Amino acid sequence: MSKRQLNAAFDSEDFLAQYWQKKPVLLSKFIPNFSDSLAPEELAGLACEELVESRLVTEAEPGKWQLRHGPFKDSDFTQLPQSNWTLLVQAVDQWVEDVADIKTLFNFLPSWRIDDIMISFAAQGGSVGPHYDYYDVFLLQGQGERNWKVGDRCDFNAELVPGEELSLLQNFKSTMEFNLSAGDALYIPPRFAHWGTATNDSLCYSIGFRAPSMAEMIEGFSDFIIKDQDPAQRYEDSKAQAGLRSAEIKPELLDASYRQLTERLAQKQEFAGWFGCYVSQPKYPELIQPLDDELSPQDFAALLGDGVQLMKNPSSRFAFMESAAKDCVLLFVDGAMVSFSMKQLSNIVAFCEAPQIVPSSSNNLLVDPEITELLRQLLNQGSLLAAD
């Protein structure tokens, strides 16, 4: 459980009804007495690591931004000017436990929706320019202050600055303006234009929420159902009649194939299973490694007997779904699905919500042979970790 707490005045029901995916809102003192999880120097150190995704944005002259990708070297930072640059480090929650704890404060939203926590350090005047994102984001201010200008919701016709890898907006018009200090948060729904500029040296925590695009869902679900498709099912035109003109495609002869296609796609249960697997896929699967020596049931029992705690791999994703149609509960872990009877619902919920499995306090989970075997398999595959 996070040592931080949300402001007692924050009303999650009101937020969801009035603002979530609807309009931006400033959440003053969202996390009272907020203290940073790491220093700017530590963030720069992460950006030098090979496995960490990072970017450096500098504004050499007004309105002209330059983008560089990490990993960086120490000398890259010592050569920077005193102002007008921003370091962005992706998925810091994968590497710093205190950052990962911040995600637990957003339990008024489904945990599988959270993508990652990106942290940016901006020197005075630092910015990445006016832009919009395709996902919801909470911009939580750490040390220092940052000014945010927010515009209207954009669509695919929004003009971008040509030749810019950053996808910056050509014509940004501010409709709202906010100044954030430590503990304040600005919620930005998808596609709302925004532009942040550091008033002074500052840190910002961007909690982003994943949202598959329609194109991704069409492609992913199509690939999923193709695996079980009968190769004998093909286009048929048994109702063809004489008199067709050469090279003509008669629209009515497509009816049977179109009907078969739409019926195949209209499989809600299959889509639900695929969706759970898709959104539980890890962002960095290379950080989930199986044990060198697989634990047998006896080895696992001995491990628990020694009081070893099981922690969720920070890179792993867990979700579940009640399936009334199949009278079962589906558990999704790192892109894979396992089905359990409904009698296991409370155990699956407890497992998904528990930050760790402690033998002395997780008896309900550990006395159930089916759940114990699940934990053993997840430990062997790297989705769970044995605490040192």
Secondary structure, DSSP 4 states (H G I P E B T S, - for coil): --S----TT--HHHHHHHTTTT--EEETTSSTT---SS-HHHHHHHHTSTTS-EEEEEEEETTEEEEEES---HHHHHTS-SSSEEEEES-GGGT-HHHHGGGGGGTTS-GGGEEEEEEEEE-TT----SB--SS-EEEEE-SS-EEEEEEEEP-TT--B-TT-TT--BSS---SEEEEE-TT-EEEE-TTEEEEEEESSSEEEEEEEE----HHHHHHHHHHHHHTT--TT-----TT--TTPPTT---GGGGHHHHHHHHHHH--HHHHHHHHHHHHTS-S-GGG----SSPPPHHHHHHHHHTT--EEE-TT--EEEEEETTTTEEEEEETTEEEEEEGGGHHHHHHHHH-SEE-TTT-HHHHT-HHHHHHHHHHHHHTSEEE--
